[in-house]
Amino acid sequence: MPKTKSASASPKTAAAPEAGTGIPDFRAVFESNGSAFAAAVKASEAMLQGLAEMNREMMSFASERFRKSFETSESLMGCHDPAQAFSVQCEHAHKATQAYLEEATRLMSLATKVSQECLQPIESQTRETLDQLGKSVKQPAAD
């Protein structure tokens, strides 16, 4: 049975403590992962901007729906018989349903856009890394 190397015989890692200080050297980690870190930051920025845009859209929609509901309440107070009140409520329900469906479509489009914008920097970084790995690994000769 072969002997395994002990943990003390392993090579120094990038975050190993600096000699005599006991403080890990994270500069090496950041330097080696700088482009990956930059891609993560870009993805985070895209996510935050996208969420802010979605929040504005939802707040605008909620405000508009509140205003429309208030207008419907005013219309109901002016009704003189149950048939007229029923008609106002049916019209309100129809318009509200249509508005919610349109809003759901807008939010899904925004979510798709945000997802694409968030994944783009990571996808680009992954492609770049794979390209670099492909260049460093010798390709087998074609027969």
N, C-alpha and C positions, 0 to 999 in steps of 0.2 A: 504494500500500500504506500503510495507516494506521500511524502511530507508536504504539508501546505505551508505557505509563507505566513509568518506572524504579522499582526497588524503593525508592529513597529518597523518591519522591513518594507512596508508599502511606500511608494514614492510620495513626496510632499504634494499636497493638494493646493489648489489656488487660494483657498481660504485658511490655510494653515497659519498658525501664529508666527509673527515675525520673530527673528532670533532675539531672545532676551526680553521681549516686551509682553508676551502672552496675549497680544492683540492680533486678531486675524487680519491678514492683508487682503482687504476686499477690493483694492484697486485692480488686482489681477483679474478678479471675477468680473468687474465692470468692464475692463478693457476687452476681455475675451467675449463678453456677451453684450457689448455696447450696441451693436446693430439690432440684436433681438430685443433689447430693452427699448430702443428707439421705436421699433415696430409696435411694441406693447403700449408705449405712451401714445403713439398716433392712433392706435385702435381705441384706447381709453378716451382720447379727446373726441373721436368720432362718435363714440357711444354717448358721451355726455352732451354733445351738441344735438345728437338725434333725440335723446330723451327730453331735452329742453324744447325742441321743436314739437315733439308729441304732446308735451305738457301744455304748450301754448295752444295747440289745436284742440285739446280736450277742454281747456278753460274757455276758449272761444265758443265751442259748441255748447257747453253747459250754460254759459251766459245767454246765448241765443235761445236755448230751450226754455230757460227760466222766463225770459221775456215773452216768448210765445205762449207759455202756460198762463202767465199773468194776463195777456191779452184775451185768452180764451175765457178766463175767469170773469173778466169785465163783460165779455159778450154774453156769458151765461146769466149775469145779473140783469141784462137787458131783455131776456127772453120773457114772453108773455104766456107761453103754454109749454107743456111737456114735449110736444112734437118739435118745437123750435129748439128747445134745449138739447134734445136728443140729436138733432141735426148738427148743432154746433159741436157737440161732443164727438160725433162720428167724423166730422171734418177734421177736428183737432187730432183724433187718433190716427186717421189716415196720413195727415201731414207729418205727425211725429214719427210714425213707423217709417215713412219714406226718408225722413231726416236721419234717423238712427241707422238705417241701412247705408245711406250715403256716407255717414260718418265712419261706420265700420270699414267701408271700402277705403276711405282716406287713411284711416289709422293702419290698416293692413299694408297699404302702399308705403306709408312712412316707415313701418317696421321692416319691410323688405329693404328699403333704401338704407336704413340704419344698419341692418345686418350686413349688407354688401359693403358699406363704407367701413365698418368695424373689421371685417375679415380681410379686406384688401391689403392693409399693411402687413398683416401676418402671413397672408398668402404670398406676397411679394418676397418677404424675408425667407420663407420656406423654400421658394423656388431658387432664390439666390444661394442659399445654403446647400441645397441639393446640387446645383450647378457646380459649386466649389468642391463638394464631395466627389462629384463625378469626374472632375479634373484631377483630383488627387488620387483617385483609385484607377489603377491601370485596367483598361477595358480588355477583355479576352480577344485574342486575335481571331478574325473570321477565317473559317476553313475554306 
